[in-house]
Amino acid sequence: MRPTRLVRTPDPALSTRGRLAVGRRSARAGGTTAALALCLVLAACTGGGTGDGGSPSGTNDATGLPAAEAGGPLDLSDVCPATVVMQQDWQPEAEHGGMYALVGPDYTVDQDAKSVTGTLVAHGVDTGVKVEVRPGGANVGFQRVSDLMYLDTSILVGAVNSDQAINAAADGRPVVAVTSQMTRSPQIYMWDPATYPDATTIAEVAATGATIVTSGEIIPSLLASQSIVSMDQIDPSYEGTPQRFVTDPSIMQQGFGTSEPYVYENEVPQWMKPVAFQYLHELGYSIYPEPITVRAADVEGEADCLAKLVPILQQSQIDYLADPGPTNDLIVELVEKYQTSWTYSAGVAAFSAATQLSDGLVFDDPASGVFGQMDGDRMAEIVSTFTPVLQATGSLAADASVDPEDLYTNQFIDPSITMGDLAP
């Protein structure tokens, strides 16, 4: 087990790769078929006209970008909805960078509905459709994404944690993961290193009897099943604010390794020092975090669209991490325009993108070597681990049975897409 690190975060100005104009997107050059498709598209569009074998419209006047080759792998216009609606499970943040990276520079922001819509751009070309990204959390009354997908069938894809997908399947609203974008969960429990100077793990802090401030019962129940914590230590009142931790540093508190270590050291005036933490994936929280899912019926019903869209989603996460600055600018802008209680700075966005790589939260599927591919053995382990945990919390019926093979498919995955030089 990797010991918990005491993290001192860098100056955010040093962790960014320059302040680039919103709307620029990097194109990965690697020996993938997607990169080959990009070369073919750009070659066909060089003249800007619609000549034989060229693009349907040359250049999109609104974006200044070339259009995808008609019928080619990046042309979604003949197979996907005119607007591809994507639902996230929380407010805009860098953990969702692969989705927001698809939004073109002609985007518009709906401040009332809290959504952003623009040309869906992949590999620097106009795919012929729009993309609309909707945030979750308070904006949707904290409803589960899987429920939203069945309430509003205009949503084509949604980000649903694989433990939540077990519940969705048992509740008769099944969703199927078609690709992952983050490979390990960034969730942590954190503590004050001055209060617990000898502690390097969650278990060591919990052994002192420390109160654990968290939300929900799944993670505490998982840790309790391993005798790491006792349920009488759990305080489920966490609201996502720093006040409790600052005023009572004896507690242990949930958070994200891609956020709280930076925020507490750089953005919480009453703290402004490091925190210690351990990732929960080290203790069996083995879920796929926020993989891209579709309604079960859409695996067949939207197969032609997904065959082109899923490789775009695979590559978009890699492209985002290779050059996160432009998308981070968009994410921060959206947070400011949505005017909710959520706050998010350029510094934490840059820290998150860097940490996703440096802490090994995003990597190629070890079983196949393909980025975004789902591992059947891992999914079976998730179901066997979390079914009893969900039953213990009362969120899953005692007689519920979920087949792990119903929770994912790799049929749309492009096996040539890997992280290449970005691999941790």
Disulfide bonds with the S-S distance in Angstrom:
Cys80-Cys305 1.96
